[in-house]
Amino acid sequence: MRLLESEGAVGPTVPAPETTPGPGERIAGLLLAYSPLGVLVRRVARIRASVHSKLLGAFLLIALLLIAMGAMSLQAIASVARQSRLLDQARERVDASRQIEHALGLQMNFTRNALLLRDDSTIESIFRENKRFQDTFDRLEAGAAPGQRETIERIRNAQDRVMATVSRISALLRDDKADEAMALHLNEGYPLYREIATLVTRAVRTEEAGMGQLREGVEATYRRALVLMGGFAVASIFLALGLGFVISWSFILPVRAADAFLGQVAKGEFGGSIDVSNRDEFGALAERMNHMSGELHQLYDDQRRAAHQLQVLNAELERASKAKSDFLASMSHELRTPMNAILGFTEMIRDDIYGEVPEAIREPVGDIHTCGKQLLGLINNVLDLSKIEAGRMELALDDYVVDDVVTTVKLSLRSLAATKGLDLIVTVPSDAPLCFGDGKRLTQCLVNLTGNALKFTREGHVEIRVEVQGDDLLFAVSDTGIGIPAHQVDHVFEEFRQADVTVSREFGGTGLGLSITKRLVELHGGRIWVESEEGKGSTFFFRIPVRVTREPVA
Amino acid sequence: MKTILYVEDNEFNRKIVRHLLSRTTYRLIEAIDGEAGVTTAREARPDLVIMDIQLPKLSGLEATRQLAAAPETQGIPIIVITSFALAGDEQKAKEAGAAAYLAKPYSPRELLGMIRELAPES
């Protein structure tokens, strides 16, 4: 009684599931036991939210990460595009600076030509180039960085002054004052050109340097974006793995606990409880299971208590039954012992063991013997009935010869029949087979029925007839007696019944014989019945198998 | 002269057998319980034992069993007197080693016949 021990205790808690762990399982077990993931699993389990919400949350977290990654990529792309644009602009400016340089060179060349050739068209060319220079320079100035402003201002001043000088030179040339024009060029124009050339070269260098910086910046941005993406990708993978682990184990653990717990219940170990930290559907399930376990335990306890009570009651009944049985056995013996002495002494007196019996007391001695036998019969009947009621009537099954049974009956009742002047007729088939049953008890049945028949018959005859019908033996005891009233036919086999109280007064008897006979016939697996007509006589029949089976229907 | 041992605790029943055998050549010795019955049988070596089934100290069945098992007494025929308390008494008597059995109340005439059969008067 294993559960007797755990009575009162809360009951064993459910141990970890006992599946043989694979390598994956072992890693998961180590992670759960020693890593912060284990703590996280328990935390997640303890979150007061449904499984649905937890799963949605986990997916949402991963989705947010992906969105963040996307946003950062977009930002990186935008940044690269902006810097590319700046690079393009820088390249344009470098171009413009080179064009200015070129225009300046042409301007100087044309000035020199004009001084040599002294023609207007060349001077026009100077102004044309100057115009180109101005246009390009305007563009350059519009996109100039603040650091360039000063240089540009100085170039513009120098250029303005060059143009003024060129105008004066061209005016002098038109007036054919070549020498003055040459002197003006050499003294003012040429140094100005040199100054501008220096400034322009510086501007070009500056622009080129800015472009290089921009290019490097673009490359750095690109590299940064690459690293960021990689980092995000790796982080996403780890986050997904971690979340998957945490979420799945926060579900697996309670399911396993429930599985182990149900396993215990299935094995009949009630009263255990399941310890699950989840506050979701699994937690609710565990709570239900614990409730169920408690109920089962209660039921089991009740049932066990009832069983115990039954056991106690059973034992008491058994003791009582044993006591009754012992009482029967000892009563039987105790009653028979004095009966033995009474019947023994009277028989010996009648057998003249003590000398010849005087005629005067021969009759009373005979009466004592007869009454003693009657008393013995009554005692036997009462004891038989007690045994039947206690369910302890057993048949002593053995082979018997039906002719022997009938002969015994005839011998024991012959004198009674003779005394009443009745014929006792016996009809037994000569080819009756060897039978199997309790011959003594069948003799008792026939003695009862025949004794009754003789008792209730004043004149005529009593007949015992036996027939073999297939596998059955049919016994019939008929008389020409008083018969049984129709309304009492059904009751004759009930205990303590006689057809009429006046009948028992006249004919005697306790009314036990028929009920005992009925019971004995039934123990043989047979049936008993009666056909009777009041005033004309009765016939009692019983039919039993020729060979009774070992365990007759009780 | 044959010796008969009657083991029976009831004085009246012992008296019946005493009177029954007084007119014969049998010599009767008596014992009033199972233990005394076994002891007397071992010492006196009777030619026949009549054993009541229900006796003080040692039941008649057990006494019969002991007599049937002991080498010095195993040849002695035993008549067991049963009382039909419950079915199977006869069977038990036979299994214990009884040569014959008789149901109580028995007819003294019948008992004498059985005695003469198992241990004929010399």
Chai-1 contact restraints between the chains, C-beta under 6 A:
chainA,res_idxA,chainB,res_idxB,connection_type,confidence,min_distance_angstrom,max_distance_angstrom,comment,restraint_id
A,A329,B,A85,contact,1.0,0.0,6.0,A-B,restraint_1
A,S332,B,S83,contact,1.0,0.0,6.0,A-B,restraint_2
A,S332,B,A85,contact,1.0,0.0,6.0,A-B,restraint_3
A,H333,B,Q54,contact,1.0,0.0,6.0,A-B,restraint_4
A,H333,B,S83,contact,1.0,0.0,6.0,A-B,restraint_5
A,H333,B,A85,contact,1.0,0.0,6.0,A-B,restraint_6
A,R336,B,S83,contact,1.0,0.0,6.0,A-B,restraint_7
A,R336,B,K104,contact,1.0,0.0,6.0,A-B,restraint_8
A,R336,B,P105,contact,1.0,0.0,6.0,A-B,restraint_9
A,T337,B,N10,contact,1.0,0.0,6.0,A-B,restraint_10
A,M339,B,P105,contact,1.0,0.0,6.0,A-B,restraint_11
A,N340,B,N13,contact,1.0,0.0,6.0,A-B,restraint_12
A,N340,B,K104,contact,1.0,0.0,6.0,A-B,restraint_13
A,N340,B,P105,contact,1.0,0.0,6.0,A-B,restraint_14
A,A341,B,F12,contact,1.0,0.0,6.0,A-B,restraint_15
A,A341,B,N13,contact,1.0,0.0,6.0,A-B,restraint_16
A,L343,B,P105,contact,1.0,0.0,6.0,A-B,restraint_17
A,G344,B,I16,contact,1.0,0.0,6.0,A-B,restraint_18
A,G344,B,P108,contact,1.0,0.0,6.0,A-B,restraint_19
A,E347,B,S107,contact,1.0,0.0,6.0,A-B,restraint_20
A,E347,B,P108,contact,1.0,0.0,6.0,A-B,restraint_21
A,M348,B,P108,contact,1.0,0.0,6.0,A-B,restraint_22
A,I353,B,H19,contact,1.0,0.0,6.0,A-B,restraint_23
A,E394,B,A87,contact,1.0,0.0,6.0,A-B,restraint_24
A,A396,B,A87,contact,1.0,0.0,6.0,A-B,restraint_25
